[in-house]
Amino acid sequence: MEKRTDKNTYTVLFAVGMVLVVGAILAYLASTFRPIIQENERLEKQQNILYTMGVNNNTDGAANFVSTEQAPKLFEKYITKQLVIENGQVKEDKEAYLIDVKKEQTRAKEGKTRRLPLFVGEKDGKTFYIAPIRGKGLWDAIWGYVAMDKDMVVQGVYFDHKGETPGLGANIKQRYFMDDFYGERLLTEAGVFKGITVSKTNADPTNEDKNDYEVDAIAGATITGDGVSAMIKKDLRLYVPYFKQLKNKG
Amino acid sequence: MAKDSKLILDPLTDNNPITIQVLGICSALAITAELEASIVMSISVLFVMGVGNVVISLMRNIIPSKIRIIVQLIVVATLVIIVDQVLKAYAYELSKTLGAFVGLIITNCIIMGRFEAFALGNGPWRSFLDGIGNALGYAIILIIVGFFRELLGSGTLLGIQILGDPVAKTGLYAYGYENNGFMLLSPMALIVVGIIIWVQRSRNRALIED
């Protein structure tokens, strides 16, 4: 005799029931956790931005953010202005750090204008201009923040990734890689944008030379490294007019 | 009772899911370049296997046999999404280190294998023990492989430099030692797993097939 659970009607009903139950559970969970996750992401952006201007809890060799409890307070204290550059117009916007760079890049591809967020930070009498960048690694998205001075000399970077290979590409968020960018120049003497290349052949593993527009690559992470070079060149180039303006004014 | 303890202990040694049943190799190769990733993956699989086996076992008499694989898959997928969401909400830093691995749990053949081979035919308590046992067996191998790959490949353990600084040439590196970058690539994980299998079988000859 056929078992009850072998019948077609039973199978179909079971499938429908299961989908409903599982769907309900997941929908409930998603809506419960959504605000908490969004808050985590918001605080992380603040931590990232603060990290690039040296407001962090770095220990020997390891990159550490300021705590999530402190992040909003420190963000308020150190980030003096948040700007949005759109069509050459510069506006202040208290929530510029929430601008989704991915969405803006898509807008640009569709031929619409891209809004460029820029954060101005003050620390120990030094002014930092911090811009977000975003690109592609080997497996998925990579992104970061670059802090510059008014001459577009790098003062600090933070890189992150969605799914690069652990031990290889994932090491772009390690200090030994990120610290190499400190002091590197983005503009030539003549003021032309050149960017920074992650290079396998710069013969400068400890990164003594700050005028070569190159940092030492991570062995085994060629494509991730190329992605870092590309996003620096593509996204930071867009900020050049702002820095030119800044120079003319000052 | 003696039989119950076998459910936990067997997969750790003589019935190890990776070295004996040769399941779950894909994730063992993919994520063991660093010890930390190995440990976190082990914990996540432990949870999914423990709970998943119990859920499947409780449903074993009502699951239609024609779509049982799909049902098993949905159970794994649901648990994985729950793990992912909980981590993102309450352990955001950790969820970032895990990245894509959490999703990869779904593809772990050990989980589907135990659902199909054990949980569908056994009660919840025994299924729970079986799930925990197999997850621990998986974890042991993952951690051994991760330990050697990170130590020999990067000279670090859990991100801490053990053998000295390769750039400043301190510690072992002062004597001309170099990290073996090959250890970071997946094929070396296969070789490390192979060595574990070799050692295990040479110690217990009963495991050698004719």
Interface residues (C-beta under 8 A of the other chain):
Chain A: K3 T5 D6 Y10 T11 F14 A15 M18 V22 I25 L26 L29 A30 F33 I36 I37 N40 E44 G61 A62 W139 D140 D160 H161 K162 G163 T165 P166 G167 L168 A170 Y176 P205 T206 A219 G220
Chain B: I31 A33 E34 A37 N61 I62 I63 P64 S65 K66 I67 I70 V71 I74 T78 I81 I82 Q85 V86 K88 A89 Y90 Y92 K96 G99 A100 R149 E150 G153 S154 G159 Q161 V167 G181 L184 L185
